[in-house]
Amino acid sequence: MTQELKISLRDVGVRFDVSARQDSLKSTIANALRRNKQRPERRMIHALKGVSLEIEHGERVGLIGLNGAGKSTILKVMAGIYPPTSGEARISGHVSAMFELATGFEMTQTGWDNIRIRGMLLGLTPAQVEERIQQIGEFSELGEFLDYPVKTYSAGMFIRLAFSVSTAINPEILLLDEVMGAGDVQFANKAKRRMHEFMEQGKILVFSSHSLEMLEAFCERVIWLRKGEIVMDGPSKHVLGEYERAAGQ
Ligand SMILES: Nc1ncnc2c1ncn2[C@@H]1O[C@H](COP(=O)(O)OP(=O)(O)OP(=O)(O)O)[C@@H](O)[C@H]1O
């Protein structure tokens, strides 16, 4: 029986302790010099507060909100990167997360080996990686650079490589944090088409973006976040309209 894919968050809270560290030599000196001898207060950021939502098989959901609203934090909870500090997150299905695309390379390994490593981290079997590796290499257009250690790559070349591997999988639950600019203009056009196809394949898509057009194009449902809380959750057109109206005030 195939598993029913689902994301369920119940009253999820995420807090970060952002107090200055008290155990370093510098902080000991700073404390000794401070006139007011009281220890600095603990500072907490409530990135998410009481967030409840259900996303079912087949849904494409957009996240919108101002900087710091909690969009990336929600995606990281869904990806299992941040455990909720309170409440409960249940995710059924294999998650493919595309965040911080151009990180996590093995610098001394070649482009080809980085395709293999990343492909497996994204959930491909070694056989699936070998089946797709030529096509991934071709898509990246990195040519002979694929034979070189990636420490010789430019920033744009890292993005080409990471993008080419990451979009070569068949995602179940696809989490995307703001579609990234993928390299130079020539590659960007090709990447845009590939991204569209890729997003169509996800059986659940959760997509954070500041682009109202992208959200409307890809998502039937949009969740609007403000200061870690859900302001509105409903059909894209309606929520985006209300968001735009609030932004204009
Ligand atoms: N690792 C962390 N440590 C401390 N605070 C964090 C951390 N990650 C996020 N935050 C804080 O949590 C809040 C929500 O951040 P988040 O990155 O989820 O917002 P966002 O909606 O994705 O913003 P943006 O549109 O700017 O990407 C912010 O106040 C941010 O400063």
Ligand as a Chemical Component Dictionary entry (heavy atoms), coordinates in Angstrom:
data_LIG
# 
_chem_comp.id                   LIG 
_chem_comp.type                 NON-POLYMER 
_chem_comp.pdbx_formal_charge   0 
_chem_comp.three_letter_code    LIG 
# 
loop_
_chem_comp_atom.comp_id 
_chem_comp_atom.atom_id 
_chem_comp_atom.alt_atom_id 
_chem_comp_atom.type_symbol 
_chem_comp_atom.charge 
_chem_comp_atom.model_Cartn_x 
_chem_comp_atom.model_Cartn_y 
_chem_comp_atom.model_Cartn_z 
_chem_comp_atom.pdbx_ordinal 
LIG N1  N1  N 0 18.816 29.953 14.006 1  
LIG C1  C1  C 0 18.207 31.029 14.504 2  
LIG N2  N2  N 0 18.610 31.598 15.651 3  
LIG C2  C2  C 0 17.990 32.666 16.164 4  
LIG N3  N3  N 0 16.926 33.270 15.591 5  
LIG C3  C3  C 0 16.476 32.753 14.444 6  
LIG C4  C4  C 0 17.085 31.616 13.833 7  
LIG N4  N4  N 0 16.412 31.343 12.677 8  
LIG C5  C5  C 0 15.434 32.265 12.585 9  
LIG N5  N5  N 0 15.461 33.110 13.647 10 
LIG C6  C6  C 0 14.534 34.220 13.915 11 
LIG O1  O1  O 0 13.223 33.719 13.764 12 
LIG C7  C7  C 0 12.380 34.666 13.133 13 
LIG C8  C8  C 0 11.773 34.048 11.886 14 
LIG O2  O2  O 0 12.807 33.894 10.923 15 
LIG P1  P1  P 0 12.584 33.177 9.515  16 
LIG O3  O3  O 0 13.927 33.000 8.906  17 
LIG O4  O4  O 0 11.740 31.962 9.699  18 
LIG O5  O5  O 0 11.756 34.295 8.727  19 
LIG P2  P2  P 0 11.347 34.358 7.194  20 
LIG O6  O6  O 0 9.869  34.631 7.165  21 
LIG O7  O7  O 0 11.811 33.167 6.461  22 
LIG O8  O8  O 0 12.115 35.672 6.725  23 
LIG P3  P3  P 0 12.761 36.104 5.309  24 
LIG O9  O9  O 0 11.627 36.509 4.414  25 
LIG O10 O10 O 0 13.598 37.269 5.710  26 
LIG O11 O11 O 0 13.569 34.958 4.801  27 
LIG C9  C9  C 0 13.246 35.891 12.872 28 
LIG O12 O12 O 0 13.018 36.801 13.925 29 
LIG C10 C10 C 0 14.668 35.364 12.925 30 
LIG O13 O13 O 0 15.529 36.357 13.414 31 
# 
loop_
_chem_comp_bond.comp_id 
_chem_comp_bond.atom_id_1 
_chem_comp_bond.atom_id_2 
_chem_comp_bond.value_order 
_chem_comp_bond.pdbx_ordinal 
LIG N1  C1  SING 1  
LIG C1  N2  SING 2  
LIG C1  C4  DOUB 3  
LIG N2  C2  DOUB 4  
LIG C2  N3  SING 5  
LIG N3  C3  DOUB 6  
LIG C3  C4  SING 7  
LIG C3  N5  SING 8  
LIG C4  N4  SING 9  
LIG N4  C5  DOUB 10 
LIG C5  N5  SING 11 
LIG N5  C6  SING 12 
LIG C6  O1  SING 13 
LIG C6  C10 SING 14 
LIG O1  C7  SING 15 
LIG C7  C8  SING 16 
LIG C7  C9  SING 17 
LIG C8  O2  SING 18 
LIG O2  P1  SING 19 
LIG P1  O3  DOUB 20 
LIG P1  O4  SING 21 
LIG P1  O5  SING 22 
LIG O5  P2  SING 23 
LIG P2  O6  DOUB 24 
LIG P2  O7  SING 25 
LIG P2  O8  SING 26 
LIG O8  P3  SING 27 
LIG P3  O9  DOUB 28 
LIG P3  O10 SING 29 
LIG P3  O11 SING 30 
LIG C9  O12 SING 31 
LIG C9  C10 SING 32 
LIG C10 O13 SING 33 
# 
